[in-house]
Structures are given as C-alpha cells and as structure tokens.
Amino acid sequence: MAQILAPSMQLQMGIPKSSVLANSVMPNKWTSVVLKQSRKGSIKNSTKFKVCATFKSEDSTVNRVEQLLNLDVTPYTDKIIAEYIWIGGSGIDLRSKSRTISKPVEHPSELPKWNYDGSSTGQAPGEDSEVILYPQAIFKDPFRGGNNILVICDTYTPQGEPIPTNKRHKAAEIFSNPKVSAEVPWFGIEQEYTLLQPNVSWPLGWPVGAYPGPQGPYYCGVGADKSFGRDISDAHYKACLYAGINISGTNGEVMPGQWEFQVGPSVGIEAGDHIWCARYLLERITEQVGVVLTLDPKPIEGDWNGAGAHTNYSTKSMREDGGFEVIKKAILNPSPRHTEHISAYGEGNERRLTGKHETASINTFSWGVANRGCSIRVGRDTEAKGKGYLEDRRPASNMDPYVVTALLAETTILWEPTLEAEALAAQKIALRV
C-alpha cells in the first residue's frame, strides 16, 4: 500500500477559494488518499482503486450541517414548516419567523394567525407591543423544499385594525372594488436592485474606493469585467420559479453591480404579494453568499444610473380594440395627481428622478411614445396596435408595490377629475381626448 498526499480539492476541481460551493459544500482539504496498487507497483485502473479520505474536523461539521439543511423530513412526518413573512417598521425591511404546522396546507385560510413583538420592529410601543399576523398568500419554500411554505402576511392590532405600515389592507379594498375588479388590472413590475460588497457599501465588482469604467458595456453585458453577481441573479430566478412567483425575466442593468428582475403580468393584489416574496428570496440568497442587497434608488451619486421599479399597467379596456384612447385617458388622470403619486413612489426618489439617466424630472409630469425620459412611456407596439399597456417610470426601487399598484388603479379607474382640471392637464401634456 502506498500513501499519497493529494493537493487541495479546490485545485483539483478548479474551484476558486472564494467560491460559495467550495466554502460551504465541498471540503477544503484532503489530508490523505490511500490507493490500492497492482503487484508491479503501478496504480490500477481508476475503476478498481479504493479511495479513503480523512477530512479536517471543521469540514466534517460543515458537511453534517449541510446534510441536515438538505434533509427531507417528508417521509417521516406530516408536519411542515411555515415561514411567516411581514414588512417591518421602515416600510421596506422584511422580517420573518418559523412555525410548525400539523399538516400541509393549500390556502392561507388554513393557517393560524400569529403575533410578534412590534416594539422590536418599530411598529408598536413597549407597553402594548403585540402585533397580529394575518396569513394572506402562500408560496413554496425553495430553501427547505418538501411541503414547507413561505407565508406573506399583513399586520393588525389585537383589535383587528391594520397598523400604519400595513399597506396591503387598503390595496385589497381598492382591488376588490367592483369597478376595479371588472377591469382586471394587470401589472408587470421591473424591480431593479444593487449588490454591494459587505462592510464597505460599495457595488459588487467595483474596486474598493474607486470606480470602474463608465457605463456602456454593462447593460445585459457578458464577461468577468462586465457582469458582477450573475450567480445571485440566476439563483434568485430559479428560486422564484420554484416558489410559484410569476417571474418573467431578469437582466444585468446599466450600472455595474446592478440587476433587474421582472414579475408579471399579475392581477390586482397578487402583484404586490409576488414582488414582496421575490424580494424576500433575494434577501435570503444574498444573506447566504455574504453580499448586501440595497433597494436605494440612487446608491452611487454621479454619472451612474439609479434603480427604479418601472410599473407596466393595463386594464381590460386598454387591452381591447380601441384601447389606445383609454390609455390616453389613463395617462391624463395622473397628471393633476403627480405630486401625490411621487410622494407614494419611494423614499429618496428625488436623487434618481433628475431628468438624466433615462428618467423624467421629479417636478414635471410628461408622457411619450418609446421615450424613456418621460414619466409615463407608451411602447411603439401599443401605438401601432391601438391597444396594450402603459409604463409608469416614476416608482423608485424601494417603493411599496401594494401602494403603487393600488394608486394606479384608483387614479385611472375610480378617480374622476373635474372638467377644469382635466382640460388643464390635457393642455399641459398635449393629449387629445
């Protein structure tokens, strides 16, 4: 018998030391390998030799944890794990905790309400801190697998009143209005986000304290010097598909280290549920790989694109023949309410909506066909067909999708401007209605 000391597995497999796979799944070192020899002292065919490896104790611990994390308990119990997810006190932070449920469920109504300490999330005073979670939407859990689920919840006082950060409640009321539901509002949301290096708050792939080359080659770019974080984007894409989120695509964005995914078309309140769950999955994935996610609408000042959440929107009337006239009327209505929409479209949006970098000025409402420098854009295809959808380009990446989708539906379907306001708006934005 001969004992051979083998090089590290990372070198053998061609996996860099920084690889997530190498660090968390594969053992870092082989300390020894014993091979069975032929009588003449040469190593036999690889199908016949026997390999015994001894791993460092720390690697064995990692492997055992990985095995438990990937353990499928379905054959042994009917119980499942439900991850209750809600929005915290800032209106953009996500919180979650786990609960054992006695058997698989198919509808949120089968799940119990739960509670949490609202004083620790900035949502309740310490002397009366209980906040109640109402399960509203269920998604499959791509992290735990099996019958385990993710549960999107909204939040209420013990008396049953929605707390101030519960924007879903009002959105659900608007979407349940008979006039709104009859129009079957569709939404497609383009969620942009930026990946940051941990501890330095600087975009992924950028030299620390310095800048990469100017924008141009990064949008939908390919290559190690142009695309930073593709594995995160791809992992998120697959996790969303597994969970049942209606994700429709993804791409690298204009600023390096920035990405986008699209969700939709989704009907009514579903759009908000799916975006919030997709954000949760992205937070969990970046947490696992040690990268920081930010939805700041302008993470880097200067000649760099900001991050938005362009919201594509249509109603049944817009999608039917003659719908372009309905679209123009829908564009007209938001004009007098521009300030109201802007105030609801995300924090820090004034740093992004400057009239530069494919944005309109935050102070002026505008629209145009195929014009990405307008508040609302209509596609060439919609103009040509005479029906379709509009794109509201004003929402920031950190907007609340419940607020934006409900406000668009309310403004275009339920709200009626005065004749004077309508005429003034039409004059300002040159619409013939």
N, C-alpha and C positions, 0 to 999 in steps of 0.2 A: 504493500500500500504506500502511496506517496501523498504527501500533504502539499497542497499548492495554495499560496496566498493570492487571492484574486483582488484586482483593483475594485474601487467602489462601484456599486451597481449604477450609480448615476453616470459614470463614464462609460460603462459597458452599454447602457441603454441609450446613451446620447441625450440624457435629460439634464438640463442645467440645474445647478444647485438651488436656484430661486424658484424652480417650478413648483407649483402647488401640488401636482401629482407626486413629485419626488419627496416633498417635505411632509405631506400628510398621509399618503397612501403607501408609498414604497419605502422599504427600509433603507437607511442611508448607507450602511456599510455591510459587506460580507466579511466576517472576520476569518473564516476558513472554509475551504471547499475540499472534500475528500473524494477522489476519483478512483474507480476500480481499473487496474491496468491489465493488459494482456501479459502472457508469460514472457514475452520478449521485452517488456518494459515500456511499450508504446501504449498510448491511450486508445481504447477500443472505440468503435462507432458510437456516436453520442446517444443513440437509441438504447445502448446497453449499459452505459455507465451510470453510476449511482452518485447523486449529489446530496450532501448533507451540509446545511448552513447553520451557523450559530450567530444570532443577531444580538446586537447590544440591547441591554435591558430596556433602555428608553424607547427603542424602536418597537420592542415587543409590546410595551404598554400602548404605544400609538396604534399598533395593529389590533390589539384587543378592543380598544375604544372604537376603532373603525368597524370592527365586526359587530359590536353592539349597536352602533349607529345604523348599520345596514340590516339589522336583524328584522326579519319578517315575523311578527307575532301572530299573524292571521290564523295559522293552523292551530294555535293553542288557546285562543280566547276570542270571544265576540266583541270584547271591549275595544274602543278606538280612542285616539287622542284628538281632541278638537282644540285648535289654536284660535282663541278669541282675539280678534284684532280690532283696535279702535284708534281714533285720532286724538292726540294729546292736546294740551292746553295752548300750544303755539298755533294750532290750526293746521300745521303741516307735519309735525312729528308723529310717527306711528308707534304705538305701544301694543304689546300682546302678552298673553299668558295662556297656559295649557290646562286642559281639564279632561279627565277621563269620562267617557260616555259609555253606557252599558252595552250599546249595540250600534251598528252602522245606521246612519240616517240619510234621508234623501231631501228633506226640506227644512228650512230654518225653524219652522213652527214646531218641529220635533225636539228642538234643543231648549234647555232651560235658560232663563235669564240668569245673569251673573252680576257680580259687583266688584268694584275695585276702590282703592284709596285715592280719591280725587285730589286730596291735598298734596299728594306726591307728584301729580301731573299738572298742577296749576289750574285745576278745574273745580275745586271745592275748598271751603275753609276747613281748618283742622278740627273745629268743634262739631262739624256736620259734614264729614268727608266722604260719605258713601255715594258713589255714582253707579247707576244700574246699566248693565249692558243688555241690549236687545239684539239677538241674532237676526240678521237681515239677508245675508247671501252666503252661499256655501261654495267652496272651491276645493278640488283635490289637493292634497299636500304633497308636493314633489320632493320635499326633504325627508319625510318619514315614510312615504309610499303607503301601500296597502289601502285600507279603508279610511285612513286618517284624513282629516279635513282642516281647511282654513275657513274661519268664520268671520265675515265682515259684520261688525256691529255698529249701531249708533248708541248714543248715550243720553240718559234721563236721570232726573231726580227720583228719589224714592216715591214721590207723589205722582210720578208719571209725566212730568213736564220736561221737554227737551232742554238740555243745558245749552248755553250760548254757542259753544263750539260744535254743536250738532247741526250741521248744515244739511244733512240728508233729509231730516224731517220735513223742512219746508219744500225741498226739491220734490219729495214724494207727493206732497199735496198738489204742487203745480202739475206734475206729470199725471196725476190721477184725475185732473180736471177733464170733464167730458170733451170740451173743445180741443184741448191739447192731445188727449189720447186718440181722438178721431183723426188727427193729422199724422199720427205715427211718426214722431220726430226721430230722425236718425242722426247720430253723432259719430264722427271719426276724429279722434284726438291724437295729435302728433306730439308726444312727450319727449322733449329734449332734456338732457341731463349731462353733468360734467363729472368726470372721475378725477379725484385728487390723490396725490401721494400722501400717505399718513404722516402726521406730525408737522408737515411743512405747509399744508394748504396750498399746494401748487399743482397744476394739472399733471395727470399721468403722462409720462413720456417727455415732459419738458425738463431741460437741465435746471437743477435747483438754483433759484435766484437769478436765472437767465431766461432767455426767450428762444423758441425755435424759429425757423424761417417763417416769413409772412404767409398769411392764408392764401390758399390757391390749390395746393396739391392734396389737401387733407380730406375734403368733402368726398365721401364714398371712395376714399383712397385705399390702395393696397400696397403693403410693404412695411418693413420694420421701421422705416424712417417716416412713415406717414400715418400708420394705423396703430393706436395705442389703446388696448383694452378690448380687442375683438373677442377674446375668450369669454370675457364677462358678458358682452352683448349676446354671444351665441348661447351661453349657458342660460341667460335670462330668457331668451327666445324659447328654448325648449321647455324651461320650467313653466312658462306661461301656457304653452300648448298643453302640457301635461295637466296643469291645474284647471283647464277649461276656460281660460281667458281668451277673449276674441281678439287676439293679437294678429295684425295683418301684415307686419313687416318691420324691418329695422335697417338702419344705415349709420355710417360714420358721418359726423357733422362737419361744418365749415371750420370751426376752431379745433385744433388737435387736442385729443383727450375728451372730446365731447361727442355724444352719441344721441340717437333718437330711436324710439320705437313707436309704432302706431297701433292704436286699439280701435276697432270698429269695422263696419258700421254696427253700432249698438243702439238699442231703442230705449229712450227715456232714461229712467233711473239706473238702468243697467250700465250705462256708460261710466257713471261715477263709481259704481261698485267695482267694475273691471279695472279702471285706472288705479284706484286705491290698492287693490290686491296686487296689481302688477308692480306698483311702487314698493309694496311690502316685500315681494320676491326679490326685487333688485337690491333693497337694503340688506336682506339676508345673504345674498350672494356676495355682495361687496364686503360684508362683515366677515365671511368665511375666507376670503382671499386677502384681507387686510388692506383694502382700498376704501377710500372715503367717497361717499356719494353726496353731491350737492345739487339742489334744485334752484340755487341762486340764479336770478335772471341775467346777471352780469358779473360772473365770478372774477373776470380779469378786465380791468379798465384798459382803455386804449383802443387800438385798431384791431379789435377782436370781436367776433360775433357774440351776441348774448344767447340766452337759452329761453325759448318760448314753449308754449303748448297750443299751437295753432289748432283751432277747433272747426272742423268741417261739419256743416249742418244742412239738413234739408227736411222738408215736410212732404207729406203725401201730395199736396197740391203743387209743390215745386218739382216733384219728380214726374208729374203727368204732363201731357201735351199742353202747351201754353204756360208752362211753369216759370218761364223766364220773367214774365210780368209779375208773378207772385214773388219771385226772388227780389226784383227791384223794389217792390213794396216792403219786403222784409229788410232790405238794406236801408230804406228810408226811415223806418221806425227807430232804429238805434241812434240815429243822428242827434235828436234832441236829448237823448239819454246817455250821450257819450261819457260824460263825467261820472255818471252813476255806474256805468259798465267798467270804466277804468278803475274806479275805487274798489271794485269787486274782483278784479282780474289779477291780483297777486301783489305781494309786497316787493318794493324796490324796482318796480316796473319802469319808473321814470329814468333809471340808469340804462335801460335797454331801449325804450321807445324814443329814440333821438332823431329819427329821420334818416339815420345811417344804418349800414349793415343790414339791409333788407327789412327795415322797419319804417312805419309811419311815425310822425311826431305825436307825442302823447297828447298834445294840446289841440290837435286838429283831426276831425273825422273826415275820412276820404274813402273812395272805393275805385276800383278799376278792373278791367279785364286783363288777366295774366300779369298784373302789376304787384310785385311783392313788396313794394314800398308804400302800399295803401293799408288802411285799417281793415278793409274787407276786400278780398280778392275773389273774382269770378273766373273760372277756368275757360280757356278757349273752347273746349269741348262742350261745356254748358251753353255758351253763347251760340255755338254752331247748331246744337240740337234744339235750342229753345227751351231747355228744361235741365234740371240737375240740382246743384248744390252751391252754397257759398262757403268761403273760408274766412273766419274771423281770426286775423293775425295778431290781435292785441293781447290775448291772455299770456301771462308770464309762465315760466316753467313750474313755479311754485303755487300756481292757482289751485283753488279747490274745485275739482270737476263737478261736484254737486252744484256749486254756486253758479259756475259759468254756463253749464247746460240748462239749468232751470231758468236763469235770467234770459238767455237767448230765446227759449220757448215762450216765456212770459212776455217779452218785449215784442216778439213777432206774431204771436197768436192772440194773446189776451189783452195787451195794452193798446188803447186807441188814442192817438194824439189828437189834439184839437185841429180843426181845419187850418187855423192860422199857423200853428206850429208845423203842420205837415207841409204847407205851402212854402214856408221859410226854409225848411230843411231841404225840400226839393230844389229850391233855388240855389242853395249853398252847394249842394253836391251834384247839381246838373242832372237830375233824374227826371225823365218824362214818365209820369204815372197817371 
